[in-house]
Amino acid sequence: MKNIKTLIPYFILSFIMISVFLFTVQVRKPWFGQLINGDQHYLTGSSLKFARNWYQNKPWNIAFGMIEQPRSIEYEVLQKREPYVSYPPGSVLPNYLISQIFQKEPTVSMVMGFNLFSHITTALLLTYIAYFLLHKESKSKLLPYSLSWIPGTVFLLLPGVLFWQQNVYFADQAVILPYVLTMFIEIVRDYGNNKRVIKILNTFQTIVIIYGSTTDYLFCFLLCNLFIKRLIHDNRIKSIKSFLIISIKFWWPTILVYSLFFIQVWHLGALIKLKGKFFQRTGMELAEKKIGLKFFEMFWLQHIFNAYGKQAFWLIWISLFSPVAWIITYAVYIKNKITKNESKNILRIIIYSFTLTIPFFTQIYLLPEHSY
């Protein structure tokens, strides 16, 4: 009975989020299942093409690659079928699995349907994270209900997200769900006391990390932040040996994924192409991008403005500096007025804030060509 009472707030919040989501589905319905020239629909088209190649050729026959050209007299050898090696191929996997479930070649509707599933699932997870933390750390019973619906609702209704989370699907969209799911598992795990439950969460998180690492490089920036968080917060480092053990346990899934990706690219004869993509994504091949002048104008003053409006620039940067403000407030005013346990919990919240924001800024500036 107690467990059911604990879940009631999550059911209420889920009902609110799903209601808002169904409203957005109706708003977007005229554009569902359609590919239109321009407006980044080519990304959805590419995802569909790669998934169809997997369905027709079987992924193991084409080294699980994102292959541009179908097999033909002109392209008999796999290496000549223009493998796309800018990212690992994880974004193709959901659409391929859906096509296998329905025993039907992937369609635009399948791709957009999964995108919508990611949209609502991510919104629910953001809502659960907010409620969980507010419920654990706030003394007010009203505050968790008052504020926890905001992150999910904002994610559901932002103009840019409304468009991308239905009509545009590629690595950028595929990474969002495992990103937020990894954070959700991490937070629940941190507050857990049951060793058996924590073990299950660790296993589940490892699976999510393996999948997330195959989608987009943003996930790597998340993992870097999570690793730092574990070193600081868990405080288990007693020697170099313990540091190495913690590092291996944390990083082995990612090392495995990128080792397999490197082998895949080598097998496809595309190592030189991958090197070129590295210089392209980092902006090293363009002097003005490296300096950052053109990038600032294109990304912040055009892309963000068009997708989210004029206030977005300030709101996004405020989201970055709010954890900094928390740290200053904690160090100057709070630290000496609270218990050790309360201090640990506040630091935990600050770390979560950084982990949910810093990776995006890191990617934007380290991979400027990826971000625009």
C-alpha positions, 0 to 999 in steps of 0.5 A: 500500500505504501509503495502505491501511495509513493507512485501516485504523484508519478501517475498524476504527473504522467497524466499531465505530460501525456495530455500535453503530448497528445495535444502536440501530436494533433498540432503536428499531425499534418506533417507526420509521415512526410518528407519535405525538401529542406528544413533538415528533413534530409537527416530523417531521409538518411536515417530511413535509408540506412534502416532500409539498407539494414532491413534489406541486406541484414546489418551483419552483412554490411558490418552494421554500417550506415551505407549510402548506396544500395548494392548494385553492379556499380557498387558490388564491393561494400567499401565502394558503397560510400559508408557514412562514418561520421558517427557510430550507427546506433541511431539506426538501431531503433528503426531497424528493430521496429521494422523487425517487430512489424516485419515491414520495411522501415517507413517515414512514419516508423521513423517519426513514430519512434521520434515521438516516442522519444519525445514523450519518454524524455519529457516524462523522465525530466518530470520524474527527475524534477519530482524525485529530487524536489521530493527528496530534498524539499521540506515542502509537500507542495513544492514538488507538485508545483515545479516538477511539471515545468521541465517536461512541459517546456521540453514538449512545447518548445518550438524547435523541439516540437519540430525536431522531435517529430520531423527530424531524426538522426544522431542528434535526436537519437542521443537525447533519450539515453542521455536523460535516461542515464541521468535518471538512473544515476540519480535514483541510484545515488539515493538508493539503499537496497544493494540488490536494486542498485546492482540492477540499476547499474546493469541497466545503466551499463546497457543504456551507456552502451547504446548511448555511446553508439548514437552521438558524441554528446553522450561522451561529454555526459560520461566525462561529467558523470565520471567527475561526479562519481570521483567527487561525490562517491569519494572512494579513491584511496589509492592509484589502484582504486582510481584505476579500478573505478575508471575501468569499471566506469569506462569499459562500455564506452571503450568497447563501443569505440573500439568496435566502431574503429574496427568497423571503420577500418573494415569499411576502408574509411579511416581516412574519411573518419580523420577528415570528419574529425577535422570537419566536426571540430572546425579545425579546417576553417579558421573563422570557425576555430576563432569562433566569430562566425560560429557565434553568429550562425549558432547563437544569433541565427539557429537558436533565435530561429528555433526558440526566439529572442529570449532563448539566448539568455535563458540558455546561458542562465541555465549554465550560470545558475549552477555557478551561482549555487556554488557561490551561494553554498560556499559563502552563505550555506556551508557553515550553517547546515549539517554534513549530510545536508551539505552533501545533498546540496553538493549533489544537486549542484553536480546534477545541475552541471551534468545536465547542462555542461555537456551541451556547451562543451559539445557546442564549442568543441564540435562547432561544425556538428552543432550547426 
